[in-house]
Amino acid sequence: MILFSLKPRHKILIGMIRDNWTRLFAAMGCMLVIAATTSATAFLVKPVLDDIFFNKDQTMLTLIPLAVILIYFLRGAATYGQEYLMNYVGEGIIRRLRNMLYNHIQDLDLAFFQKERTGVLMSRITNDVNIIKSMVSTSVTSMLRDAFTIAGLTGVIFYRDWKMAAFAFLILPLAFYPIVEFGRRVRRVSTGCQQAMAEMSSFLHETLSGNKIVKAFGRENDEKERFAKKTLDLFRLEMKGVVANALSSPVMEFLAGIGIAFIIWYGGSRVISGTSTPGTFFSFMAAVLMLYDPVKKLSKVNNKIQQGLAATDRVFDILERESDIQDPPTPVEFRNRPHHVRFENVSLRYDGEETRALKGIDLDAAPGEVLALVGMSGGGKTSLVNLIPRFYDVSEGRILIDQIDIRRASVASLRRQIAIVTQDTILFDHSVRYNIAYGKPNAAEEEVIAAAKAAYAFDFIQHLPRGFDTRIGELGNRLSGGQKQRICIARALLKDAPILILDEATSALDTESEMLVQKALENLMRGRTTFVIAHRLSTISVADRIMVLVDGKVVEEGTHQTLLSRRGEYFKLYQMQFSNDPEADLSVSERETPAAVTSD
């Protein structure tokens, strides 16, 4: 008897198991054979003793060894069949769970990823799902097999001596106490262990991916100490689980010993008095000894199931989480053409934040217009452009594309209209070609090459070991900063979307590359509605209008010359970057701007 309360999420898991009913029935057939052969082994003890050793029956001496060979052959074949079938079911369910979990995580909104740590999510997909696999393929198998074995051996016991069997079973209810009690403890400890493992995965992801910074600041010993503390926390939790697991077996052994002692006394007295034979007694005794073993195993099986249920809860905590960004019931599809984008009294407050990141934003970007967003860090520029592809939804107001509220369109249709180049060069450990064609997987070779040339990336790609087929490493770590940025720009060029978002798109380029790529971007922006975020004012020389954001508000708007003449916030920014000549009113494009040189 395994006690736990079933939640809807557990029923979903049971439904997955039930979907494999044909293999399950075959596996259960194998388990029945195993149980039957175990019971038959106990049953044969009586004829072995009474017919062979006491009665010296020559026929039985021939038949019983043959029966034993047949029993163990069937047992071996059934054990293999059960192991293969149940592991097939278990691995298949885990594959489905992993796919479901990964697919659901991919569909969740950006806010979810900012709240959850990457290492924790990785632990859910790997460690937690593996624990569920152990529960499905091993624990459930053991539980069913042991249950069948208990049923078979119980039949043998009652067939041999029902009175002695009744006395033996008086002790059995007590044997389930450790199963239930220690199972509860194991589940609590298992949840803690899984959380600690997730913490460790997150820590490893951060420190290994940021190893360059760790070394640069000489913090290796500090990180070693932090990791040692996490392993100590996990060790203590694991030992609590070991205690709960280890205690259940001795308690079961003691209770089994009480039962066996009673059987020896009672059964022995019956043999001495002549009311029972030695064969009957030893057959009964063998069945009882075999019976207590699967009952004892049920305790450990229950502990494994409790661990699996704890892991199931952690996995379904993610699967049951809903994305804040949803498609409407009847979504509108945008056509691929130049778009008019308008913000109407838009405000944004992130979850858990008291202050608003954006406050009453009104802006109008005509088709083909280049709109620059400038301001100090934290002013709300990136928050504003993140609303256009619905990485977040507005808290107040609305955003219109061609007079259509973007929340009325499907997310996929909306994002097909937008290409983005950010200051964070996110690339994948795949070929150069794969990364450039990421937004257009079916692009022809000529299109990929044209995009690379337009982004001034073609020359350095040609010098890579395998050209466009060169793998670029995790996050593109085999390329320089400028090279990575040009690959990202080529990716946006190839997508050829009518709305373009450039978030510090040239920040990682040296002066010469910046000039070349700026020309490519100017060609790209032609005929497209473009939002350019820049700290360096040299990158917004082609903007039709400039908007200055301070503390989530638009405080100034106009052309470069107009804003300079007002001597307001934009003028302050201009002074900070061109301090040698603060009174200058030349256009930014006519001045030489200091640039942080990045070696290619």
C-alpha positions as CSV (number, residue, x, y, z in Angstrom):
1,M,0.0,0.0,0.0
2,I,1.7,3.2,-1.2
3,L,0.1,6.3,0.3
4,F,0.2,9.7,-1.4
5,S,-2.5,12.2,-2.6
6,L,-2.9,12.4,-6.4
7,K,-3.0,15.9,-7.9
8,P,-4.1,16.7,-11.5
9,R,-0.5,16.9,-12.5
10,H,0.1,13.4,-11.2
11,K,-2.9,12.1,-13.2
12,I,-1.3,13.6,-16.3
13,L,1.8,11.6,-15.7
14,I,-0.3,8.5,-15.0
15,G,-2.1,9.2,-18.3
16,M,1.3,9.2,-20.1
17,I,2.0,5.8,-18.6
18,R,-1.4,4.6,-19.6
19,D,-0.7,5.7,-23.2
20,N,1.8,2.8,-23.4
21,W,-0.8,0.2,-22.3
22,T,0.2,-2.5,-24.7
23,R,3.8,-2.5,-23.5
24,L,2.6,-2.1,-19.9
25,F,0.3,-5.2,-20.2
26,A,3.2,-7.2,-21.7
27,A,5.5,-6.0,-18.9
28,M,2.8,-6.9,-16.3
29,G,2.6,-10.4,-17.9
30,C,6.3,-10.7,-17.4
31,M,5.9,-9.6,-13.8
32,L,3.2,-12.2,-13.3
33,V,5.6,-14.9,-14.6
34,I,8.3,-13.6,-12.2
35,A,5.9,-13.7,-9.3
36,A,4.7,-17.2,-10.3
37,T,8.2,-18.6,-10.6
38,T,9.1,-17.1,-7.2
39,S,6.0,-18.7,-5.7
40,A,6.8,-22.0,-7.4
41,T,10.2,-22.0,-5.9
42,A,8.7,-21.8,-2.4
43,F,6.1,-24.4,-3.4
44,L,8.7,-26.9,-4.5
45,V,10.4,-26.9,-1.1
46,K,7.8,-29.4,0.3
47,P,8.1,-32.1,-2.5
48,V,11.9,-31.7,-2.4
49,L,12.0,-32.5,1.3
50,D,9.1,-34.9,1.7
51,D,9.3,-36.8,-1.7
52,I,13.0,-36.8,-2.3
53,F,14.7,-36.7,1.1
54,F,12.2,-38.5,3.2
55,N,10.3,-40.8,0.8
56,K,13.2,-41.2,-1.6
57,D,11.0,-41.0,-4.7
58,Q,13.2,-41.6,-7.8
59,T,10.6,-40.1,-10.3
60,M,10.4,-36.9,-8.3
61,L,14.2,-36.8,-8.2
62,T,14.1,-36.5,-12.0
63,L,11.1,-34.3,-12.4
64,I,11.8,-31.6,-9.8
65,P,15.3,-30.6,-11.1
66,L,13.8,-30.3,-14.6
67,A,11.0,-28.2,-13.1
68,V,13.6,-26.0,-11.4
69,I,15.5,-25.4,-14.7
70,L,12.2,-24.5,-16.5
71,I,11.2,-22.2,-13.6
72,Y,14.5,-20.3,-13.7
73,F,14.5,-20.1,-17.5
74,L,11.1,-18.5,-17.5
75,R,12.1,-16.2,-14.7
76,G,15.2,-15.0,-16.6
77,A,13.3,-14.5,-19.8
78,A,10.5,-12.6,-18.0
79,T,13.0,-10.5,-16.1
80,Y,14.6,-9.4,-19.3
81,G,11.2,-8.7,-21.0
82,Q,10.0,-6.7,-18.0
83,E,13.2,-4.6,-17.8
84,Y,13.2,-3.8,-21.5
85,L,9.5,-3.0,-21.7
86,M,9.4,-0.8,-18.6
87,N,12.5,1.1,-19.5
88,Y,11.2,1.6,-23.0
89,V,8.0,3.1,-21.4
90,G,10.0,5.1,-18.9
91,E,12.5,6.6,-21.4
92,G,9.6,7.4,-23.8
93,I,7.7,9.3,-21.1
94,I,10.8,11.2,-20.1
95,R,11.5,12.1,-23.7
96,R,7.9,13.5,-23.9
97,L,8.3,15.3,-20.6
98,R,11.6,16.9,-21.7
99,N,10.1,18.0,-25.0
100,M,7.0,19.4,-23.3
101,L,9.1,21.2,-20.7
102,Y,11.5,22.7,-23.3
103,N,8.8,23.7,-25.7
104,H,6.8,25.3,-22.9
105,I,9.8,27.2,-21.6
106,Q,10.4,28.5,-25.1
107,D,6.8,29.7,-25.3
108,L,7.0,31.7,-22.0
109,D,7.4,35.4,-22.1
110,L,10.7,37.3,-21.5
111,A,9.7,38.3,-18.0
112,F,9.8,34.6,-17.0
113,F,13.5,34.3,-18.1
114,Q,14.4,37.4,-16.2
115,K,12.9,35.9,-13.0
116,E,14.3,32.4,-13.4
117,R,18.0,31.5,-13.5
118,T,19.3,29.5,-16.5
119,G,21.0,26.9,-14.3
120,V,17.7,26.2,-12.4
121,L,15.8,25.7,-15.7
122,M,18.5,23.4,-16.9
123,S,18.2,21.4,-13.7
124,R,14.5,21.0,-14.2
125,I,15.0,19.5,-17.7
126,T,17.9,17.3,-16.7
127,N,18.1,16.4,-13.0
128,D,14.4,16.5,-12.1
129,V,13.2,14.7,-15.2
130,N,15.8,12.0,-14.6
131,I,14.4,11.4,-11.1
132,I,10.9,11.0,-12.7
133,K,12.5,8.4,-15.1
134,S,13.7,6.4,-12.2
135,M,10.2,6.5,-10.7
136,V,8.5,5.4,-13.9
137,S,10.9,2.8,-15.2
138,T,12.3,1.3,-12.0
139,S,10.1,2.1,-9.0
140,V,6.7,1.4,-10.6
141,T,8.2,-1.8,-12.0
142,S,9.4,-2.9,-8.6
143,M,6.1,-2.0,-7.0
144,L,4.0,-4.0,-9.4
145,R,6.4,-6.9,-9.4
146,D,6.6,-7.0,-5.6
147,A,2.8,-6.7,-5.4
148,F,2.4,-9.7,-7.7
149,T,5.0,-11.6,-5.8
150,I,3.3,-10.9,-2.5
151,A,0.0,-12.1,-3.9
152,G,1.6,-15.3,-5.2
153,L,3.5,-16.1,-2.0
154,T,0.4,-15.3,0.1
155,G,-1.4,-18.0,-1.9
156,V,1.3,-20.5,-1.2
157,I,1.3,-19.6,2.5
158,F,-2.5,-20.0,2.9
159,Y,-2.5,-23.2,0.8
160,R,0.2,-24.8,3.0
161,D,-1.3,-23.8,6.4
162,W,-4.0,-21.2,6.6
163,K,-4.1,-21.1,10.4
164,M,-0.4,-20.4,10.7
165,A,-0.7,-17.9,7.8
166,A,-3.4,-16.0,9.7
167,F,-1.1,-15.6,12.7
168,A,1.8,-14.5,10.4
169,F,-0.3,-11.8,8.8
170,L,-1.2,-10.3,12.2
171,I,2.3,-8.6,12.1
172,L,2.0,-7.4,8.4
173,P,0.0,-4.2,9.0
174,L,2.8,-3.0,11.3
175,A,5.2,-3.4,8.5
176,F,3.5,-0.7,6.5
177,Y,4.2,2.0,9.2
178,P,7.8,2.6,8.0
179,I,6.6,2.6,4.4
180,V,4.2,5.5,5.0
181,E,6.1,7.5,7.6
182,F,9.6,7.3,6.0
183,G,8.1,8.0,2.6
184,R,6.8,11.3,3.8
185,R,10.2,12.3,5.2
186,V,11.9,11.2,2.0
187,R,9.6,13.4,-0.1
188,R,10.3,16.5,1.9
189,V,14.1,15.9,1.9
190,S,14.0,15.1,-1.9
191,T,12.3,18.4,-2.7
192,G,15.1,20.2,-0.8
193,C,17.8,18.1,-2.6
194,Q,16.4,19.0,-6.0
195,Q,16.3,22.7,-5.1
196,A,19.9,22.5,-3.9
197,M,20.9,20.7,-7.1
198,A,19.2,23.5,-9.1
199,E,21.1,26.1,-7.1
200,M,24.3,24.3,-7.9
201,S,23.5,24.1,-11.6
202,S,22.8,27.8,-11.6
203,F,26.0,28.6,-9.8
204,L,28.0,26.4,-12.2
205,H,26.4,28.1,-15.3
206,E,27.3,31.5,-14.0
207,T,30.8,30.9,-12.8
208,L,31.9,28.7,-15.8
209,S,30.4,31.1,-18.4
210,G,31.9,34.1,-16.5
211,N,35.2,32.4,-15.9
212,K,37.1,35.2,-17.7
213,I,35.8,37.7,-15.1
214,V,36.6,35.4,-12.2
215,K,40.2,35.1,-13.4
216,A,40.5,38.8,-14.2
217,F,39.5,39.8,-10.7
218,G,41.4,37.0,-9.0
219,R,38.3,35.5,-7.4
220,E,39.1,31.8,-8.0
221,N,39.4,31.0,-4.3
222,D,36.2,32.9,-3.4
223,E,34.3,30.9,-6.0
224,K,35.8,27.7,-4.7
225,E,34.6,28.5,-1.2
226,R,31.1,29.4,-2.5
227,F,30.9,26.1,-4.4
228,A,32.1,24.2,-1.4
229,K,29.3,25.7,0.7
230,K,26.7,24.7,-1.9
231,T,28.1,21.1,-2.0
232,L,28.0,21.0,1.8
233,D,24.3,22.1,1.9
234,L,23.5,19.4,-0.7
235,F,25.5,16.9,1.3
236,R,23.6,17.6,4.5
237,L,20.2,17.2,2.7
238,E,21.4,14.0,1.0
239,M,22.4,12.6,4.4
240,K,18.9,13.4,5.8
241,G,17.5,11.3,2.9
242,V,20.0,8.5,3.6
243,V,18.9,8.5,7.2
244,A,15.2,8.2,6.2
245,N,16.1,5.5,3.7
246,A,18.4,3.6,5.9
247,L,16.0,3.6,8.9
248,S,13.2,2.1,7.0
249,S,15.0,-1.2,6.2
250,P,16.1,-2.0,9.9
251,V,12.6,-1.3,11.1
252,M,11.2,-3.7,8.5
253,E,13.9,-6.3,9.4
254,F,12.9,-6.1,13.1
255,L,9.2,-6.5,12.4
256,A,10.0,-9.4,10.0
257,G,12.1,-11.0,12.7
258,I,9.2,-10.9,15.1
259,G,7.0,-12.6,12.6
260,I,9.5,-15.3,11.6
261,A,10.3,-16.0,15.3
262,F,6.6,-16.6,15.9
263,I,6.3,-18.9,12.9
264,I,9.3,-21.0,14.0
265,W,7.8,-21.4,17.4
266,Y,4.3,-22.2,16.2
267,G,5.2,-24.2,13.1
268,G,7.9,-26.2,15.0
269,S,5.4,-27.1,17.7
270,R,3.0,-28.4,15.0
271,V,5.8,-30.6,13.4
272,I,6.8,-31.9,16.8
273,S,3.2,-32.8,17.7
274,G,2.8,-34.5,14.3
275,T,0.0,-32.3,12.9
276,S,2.4,-31.0,10.2
277,T,5.3,-32.4,8.1
278,P,8.8,-30.9,7.9
279,G,8.2,-30.3,4.2
280,T,5.1,-28.3,4.8
281,F,6.8,-26.3,7.5
282,F,9.9,-25.5,5.4
283,S,7.8,-24.7,2.3
284,F,5.7,-22.4,4.5
285,M,8.9,-20.9,6.0
286,A,10.5,-20.4,2.6
287,A,7.3,-18.6,1.3
288,V,7.2,-16.3,4.4
289,L,10.9,-15.4,4.1
290,M,10.4,-14.6,0.4
291,L,7.2,-12.7,1.3
292,Y,8.9,-10.3,3.7
293,D,11.6,-9.4,1.2
294,P,9.2,-7.8,-1.3
295,V,7.3,-6.1,1.5
296,K,10.6,-4.7,2.8
297,K,11.4,-3.5,-0.8
298,L,8.1,-1.7,-1.0
299,S,9.5,0.8,1.6
300,K,12.4,1.7,-0.6
301,V,10.2,1.7,-3.7
302,N,7.8,4.1,-2.0
303,N,10.8,6.4,-1.1
304,K,11.8,6.4,-4.8
305,I,8.2,7.2,-5.8
306,Q,8.0,10.1,-3.3
307,Q,11.2,11.5,-4.8
308,G,9.7,11.1,-8.2
309,L,6.5,12.9,-7.2
310,A,8.6,15.7,-5.7
311,A,10.4,16.0,-9.0
312,T,7.0,15.9,-10.9
313,D,5.8,18.8,-8.8
314,R,8.9,20.9,-9.8
315,V,8.5,20.0,-13.5
316,F,4.8,20.8,-13.6
317,D,5.4,24.0,-11.7
318,I,6.9,25.2,-15.0
319,L,4.5,23.3,-17.3
320,E,1.5,24.9,-15.6
321,R,2.9,28.4,-15.7
322,E,1.1,30.6,-18.3
323,S,2.8,33.1,-20.4
324,D,1.6,36.7,-20.0
325,I,2.0,37.2,-23.8
326,Q,-1.0,35.4,-25.4
327,D,-2.5,35.4,-28.9
328,P,-6.0,36.7,-29.1
329,P,-8.8,34.2,-30.0
330,T,-9.0,35.5,-33.6
331,P,-5.6,37.0,-34.3
332,V,-4.9,39.5,-37.1
333,E,-2.1,38.7,-39.5
334,F,0.2,41.6,-40.5
335,R,1.3,41.9,-44.2
336,N,5.0,42.2,-44.9
337,R,5.1,45.9,-46.0
338,P,6.4,49.2,-44.6
339,H,4.6,50.0,-41.3
340,H,3.4,53.0,-39.4
341,V,4.0,52.6,-35.6
342,R,2.3,54.7,-33.0
343,F,2.5,54.7,-29.2
344,E,-0.5,56.1,-27.4
345,N,0.0,57.1,-23.7
346,V,2.1,54.0,-23.1
347,S,3.3,53.1,-19.6
348,L,5.1,50.0,-18.4
349,R,5.6,48.6,-15.0
350,Y,7.5,45.4,-14.6
351,D,6.2,42.7,-12.3
352,G,7.2,43.3,-8.7
353,E,8.3,46.9,-9.4
354,E,6.7,49.8,-7.7
355,T,7.9,52.5,-10.1
356,R,7.0,52.6,-13.8
357,A,9.8,52.0,-16.3
358,L,7.9,54.0,-18.9
359,K,5.4,56.8,-18.3
360,G,2.9,58.2,-20.8
361,I,4.9,57.7,-23.9
362,D,3.4,59.1,-27.1
363,L,5.3,58.8,-30.4
364,D,4.5,58.4,-34.0
365,A,6.9,56.7,-36.5
366,A,5.9,56.9,-40.1
367,P,6.7,54.2,-42.7
368,G,10.4,54.5,-43.6
369,E,11.2,57.0,-40.8
370,V,14.3,56.6,-38.6
371,L,13.6,57.4,-35.0
372,A,16.5,57.7,-32.6
373,L,16.2,57.1,-28.9
374,V,18.9,58.7,-26.7
375,G,19.4,59.3,-23.0
376,M,21.3,58.2,-20.0
377,S,21.4,54.5,-19.0
378,G,18.2,53.4,-17.2
379,G,16.1,56.0,-19.0
380,G,13.8,53.5,-20.6
381,K,15.1,53.2,-24.2
382,T,15.4,49.4,-24.3
383,S,12.1,49.0,-22.4
384,L,10.4,51.1,-25.0
385,V,11.6,49.1,-28.0
386,N,11.0,45.8,-26.2
387,L,7.3,46.6,-26.2
388,I,7.1,46.6,-30.1
389,P,7.7,42.8,-30.5
390,R,5.7,42.2,-27.3
391,F,8.6,40.9,-25.2
392,Y,6.4,42.7,-22.6
393,D,2.9,44.0,-22.8
394,V,2.1,47.6,-22.0
395,S,0.7,48.3,-18.5
396,E,-1.4,51.3,-19.8
397,G,-2.1,52.7,-23.3
398,R,-1.6,50.8,-26.5
399,I,0.8,50.4,-29.5
400,L,-0.6,50.4,-33.0
401,I,0.9,49.2,-36.2
402,D,-1.0,50.4,-39.2
403,Q,-3.9,51.4,-36.8
404,I,-4.1,47.8,-35.4
405,D,-3.4,47.2,-31.7
406,I,-0.5,44.8,-31.7
407,R,-2.3,42.7,-29.0
408,R,-4.9,41.9,-31.7
409,A,-2.3,40.2,-33.9
410,S,-0.6,36.8,-33.5
411,V,2.8,37.0,-31.8
412,A,4.4,35.1,-34.7
413,S,2.9,37.4,-37.3
414,L,4.1,40.5,-35.3
415,R,7.6,39.3,-34.8
416,R,8.0,38.4,-38.5
417,Q,7.8,42.1,-39.2
418,I,10.7,43.0,-36.9
419,A,14.4,42.5,-37.1
420,I,16.6,43.2,-34.1
421,V,20.3,43.9,-33.5
422,T,21.2,44.3,-29.9
423,Q,24.4,45.3,-28.0
424,D,24.4,41.7,-26.7
425,T,25.8,39.5,-29.5
426,I,23.8,36.3,-29.0
427,L,25.1,33.7,-31.4
428,F,24.8,29.9,-31.4
429,D,27.4,27.2,-31.4
430,H,26.8,26.3,-35.0
431,S,28.2,27.4,-38.4
432,V,28.4,30.9,-39.6
433,R,25.9,30.1,-42.2
434,Y,23.4,28.8,-39.6
435,N,23.7,32.0,-37.6
436,I,23.3,34.4,-40.5
437,A,20.3,32.5,-41.8
438,Y,18.7,32.1,-38.3
439,G,15.8,34.4,-39.2
440,K,15.4,32.9,-42.7
441,P,16.4,29.2,-42.5
442,N,15.5,28.5,-46.1
443,A,17.7,31.3,-47.5
444,A,19.7,30.6,-50.6
445,E,23.5,30.6,-50.5
446,E,23.6,33.7,-52.6
447,E,21.3,35.5,-50.1
448,V,23.6,34.5,-47.1
449,I,26.7,35.7,-49.0
450,A,25.0,39.0,-49.9
451,A,23.9,39.6,-46.3
452,A,27.5,38.9,-45.2
453,K,28.9,41.3,-47.7
454,A,26.4,44.0,-46.8
455,A,27.4,43.7,-43.2
456,Y,31.1,43.8,-44.1
457,A,31.6,40.3,-42.7
458,F,32.3,38.4,-45.9
459,D,36.1,39.1,-45.9
460,F,36.8,37.7,-42.4
461,I,34.4,34.8,-43.0
462,Q,36.4,33.8,-46.0
463,H,39.5,33.6,-43.8
464,L,37.9,31.3,-41.3
465,P,39.1,27.6,-41.4
466,R,35.9,26.4,-43.1
467,G,34.4,29.6,-44.3
468,F,30.7,29.8,-43.9
469,D,30.7,26.2,-42.4
470,T,33.0,27.1,-39.5
471,R,31.5,26.5,-36.1
472,I,31.9,29.7,-34.0
473,G,31.7,28.2,-30.4
474,E,29.4,28.9,-27.5
475,L,28.0,32.4,-27.9
476,G,30.4,32.9,-30.8
477,N,33.4,32.8,-28.5
478,R,35.8,31.9,-31.3
479,L,35.1,35.3,-32.9
480,S,36.1,38.8,-31.9
481,G,33.5,41.3,-30.6
482,G,33.4,43.1,-33.9
483,Q,33.1,40.0,-35.9
484,K,30.3,38.7,-33.7
485,Q,28.4,42.0,-34.1
486,R,28.7,41.9,-37.9
487,I,27.3,38.4,-38.0
488,C,24.3,39.7,-36.0
489,I,23.9,42.6,-38.4
490,A,24.1,40.1,-41.4
491,R,21.4,38.1,-39.6
492,A,19.1,41.1,-39.4
493,L,19.9,42.1,-43.0
494,L,18.9,38.7,-44.3
495,K,15.6,38.7,-42.4
496,D,14.6,41.8,-44.4
497,A,11.8,42.8,-42.0
498,P,9.9,46.1,-42.5
499,I,10.5,47.2,-38.8
500,L,14.1,47.4,-37.6
501,I,15.3,47.8,-34.0
502,L,19.0,48.7,-33.5
503,D,20.0,48.6,-29.9
504,E,23.6,49.8,-29.8
505,A,24.1,47.8,-33.0
506,T,27.6,49.2,-33.7
507,S,28.9,49.3,-30.1
508,A,31.4,46.5,-30.5
509,L,32.9,47.7,-33.7
510,D,36.2,49.5,-34.1
511,T,36.2,52.9,-35.9
512,E,36.9,51.6,-39.4
513,S,34.3,48.8,-39.1
514,E,31.8,51.1,-37.6
515,M,32.0,53.4,-40.6
516,L,31.5,50.5,-43.1
517,V,28.7,49.0,-41.1
518,Q,27.0,52.3,-40.6
519,K,26.8,52.6,-44.4
520,A,25.3,49.2,-44.6
521,L,22.8,50.1,-42.0
522,E,21.8,53.2,-43.8
523,N,21.0,51.1,-46.9
524,L,19.1,48.7,-44.7
525,M,17.0,51.4,-43.0
526,R,15.9,52.9,-46.3
527,G,12.1,52.3,-46.6
528,R,11.9,50.7,-43.1
529,T,10.5,52.0,-39.9
530,T,13.6,52.1,-37.7
531,F,14.2,52.6,-34.0
532,V,17.8,53.3,-33.2
533,I,19.0,53.3,-29.6
534,A,22.4,54.9,-29.1
535,H,24.6,56.2,-26.4
536,R,27.2,57.4,-28.8
537,L,25.6,60.2,-30.8
538,S,27.7,59.5,-33.9
539,T,25.5,56.5,-34.6
540,I,22.3,58.5,-35.1
541,S,23.4,60.9,-37.8
542,V,20.9,59.5,-40.2
543,A,17.9,59.8,-37.8
544,D,14.9,61.8,-39.1
545,R,13.9,62.6,-35.5
546,I,15.6,62.2,-32.1
547,M,13.7,61.5,-28.8
548,V,15.4,62.0,-25.5
549,L,14.2,59.8,-22.7
550,V,14.8,60.6,-19.0
551,D,13.4,58.5,-16.2
552,G,10.9,56.7,-18.5
553,K,9.5,59.9,-20.1
554,V,10.1,61.7,-23.4
555,V,11.4,65.0,-22.4
556,E,12.6,66.3,-25.8
557,E,11.9,65.5,-29.5
558,G,13.2,67.0,-32.7
559,T,16.1,67.0,-35.1
560,H,19.7,67.2,-34.0
561,Q,20.1,70.9,-34.8
562,T,16.7,71.7,-33.1
563,L,17.6,69.9,-29.9
564,L,21.1,71.5,-29.7
565,S,19.6,74.9,-30.0
566,R,17.3,74.3,-27.1
567,R,20.3,73.6,-24.8
568,G,18.3,71.0,-22.8
569,E,18.9,67.3,-22.0
570,Y,20.2,66.5,-25.5
571,F,22.6,69.4,-25.4
572,K,23.9,68.0,-22.0
573,L,24.5,64.6,-23.6
574,Y,26.2,66.3,-26.5
575,Q,28.5,68.2,-24.2
576,M,29.5,65.0,-22.4
577,Q,30.6,63.4,-25.6
578,F,32.2,66.4,-27.3
579,S,33.6,68.2,-24.3
580,N,36.5,69.7,-26.3
581,D,34.0,72.0,-28.1
582,P,30.7,72.2,-26.1
583,E,29.5,75.2,-28.1
584,A,29.7,73.4,-31.4
585,D,26.5,73.1,-33.4
586,L,27.8,71.0,-36.2
587,S,25.9,67.9,-37.1
588,V,27.2,64.8,-35.4
589,S,28.1,63.2,-38.7
590,E,30.6,66.1,-39.4
591,R,32.5,65.4,-36.2
592,E,35.0,62.7,-35.3
593,T,33.7,60.8,-32.3
594,P,36.1,58.9,-30.0
595,A,35.3,55.2,-30.2
596,A,36.3,52.3,-28.1
597,V,38.5,50.2,-30.3
598,T,37.8,46.5,-30.4
599,S,40.4,44.4,-31.9
600,D,39.4,42.0,-34.6
